[in-house]
Amino acid sequence: MQKSPGELRTKAEQSECSAGGELFRGDCLDVMRGLQDGACDLIYVDPPFWSGRRRVSAKSESGYDDRWPADIEEYLAFLEVRLREMHRLLSTRGSLYVHLDWRAVHYVKVMLDGVFGRDNFLNEIIWSYRTGGRSKQWFARKHDTILLYARNRGSHTFHVQRDGAFRTDGLKHDDEGRLYKTTTKGRIYFHADGPAMTDVWEVPFLSTVSLERTGYPTQKPMALLQRVIAASSDKGDVVGDFFCGSGTTLTVAADMRRRWVGCDAGEEAVAICQRRLGVEAVVWR
Ligand SMILES: C[S@@+](CC[C@H](N)C(=O)[O-])C[C@H]1O[C@@H](n2cnc3c(N)ncnc32)[C@H](O)[C@@H]1O
């Protein structure tokens, strides 16, 4: 039976824990097919990369296998059917963030243009980080790409985020300490919270000794998800992550008083999510 967003919210409201949500274990295609149209106001997914590598957990040998066949078509077919479900699950003000890397992002961009319509493309976000390892044959590959689409551009939720500081060269402070510059048209004031965030995000990679570390090999930093959730949702909205891994998205959503719905096919991932969120996993199939 399909669940409506109302049911998700009602269930969530009954739970005092972590603002409430639901965690599923299984293939996200089956899980998503059980949810009603418009069930999510924001979806972030970080699917397995087309990397040809097996990721193994620091704590166990299990991890998960993301060695995709040499044929990228098979990888894209796997993603497309799931991304179409995500499109169906978004509410009219919803947005989808798809986290990828250089290997497949270009193919997936073209695919998502087809699923969402090119007009609904909002951003190609570059997550730039510094980690070890440098090639002597090309520039070090130190970014991931996150594609952002609106379900309906113009109706979508978006809150400008601010980060960093303005270049103060030539600027002045008024009597109240506010930053401004003088132009022929008078004073132009600068926002007290700094410049609007651009589509290039400098967010540190999780260090090996970070207190956030769960031991899950592909865990993403909470700071990355804080930006996504703050920009594209409001308190009480439903945030979905259908390749949720260690549950970073769900944990941040709960901290920010959003409802959440998460799913992973892996036993270890779901066990970590349960610990992080303090909930029972629901086996869908
Ligand atoms: C890159 S990891 C996500 C990491 C996550 N963002 C985090 O911060 O921990 C991708 C996840 O997708 C899961 N996965 C792969 N195929 C799946 C499928 N068909 N349905 C649900 N989850 C799947 C894997 O088990 C893995 O945990």
The ligand as a Gaussian input file, in Angstrom:
#p B3LYP/6-31G(d) Opt

LIG

0 1
 C       27.735000       6.382000      -1.685000
 S       26.808000       5.447000      -0.532000
 C       25.861000       6.677000       0.345000
 C       26.647000       7.304000       1.479000
 C       25.832000       8.286000       2.282000
 N       25.598000       9.511000       1.552000
 C       26.486000       8.596000       3.614000
 O       26.727000       9.778000       3.942000
 O       26.791000       7.653000       4.339000
 C       25.642000       4.666000      -1.590000
 C       24.711000       3.714000      -0.876000
 O       23.760000       3.188000      -1.800000
 C       23.393000       1.903000      -1.340000
 N       22.731000       1.205000      -2.444000
 C       23.272000       0.677000      -3.569000
 N       22.304000       0.168000      -4.368000
 C       21.124000       0.395000      -3.733000
 C       19.769000       0.155000      -4.061000
 N       19.411000      -0.448000      -5.205000
 N       18.800000       0.544000      -3.187000
 C       19.132000       1.149000      -2.025000
 N       20.412000       1.413000      -1.665000
 C       21.388000       1.060000      -2.505000
 C       24.696000       1.287000      -0.863000
 O       24.457000       0.240000       0.060000
 C       25.386000       2.504000      -0.224000
 O       25.186000       2.557000       1.157000

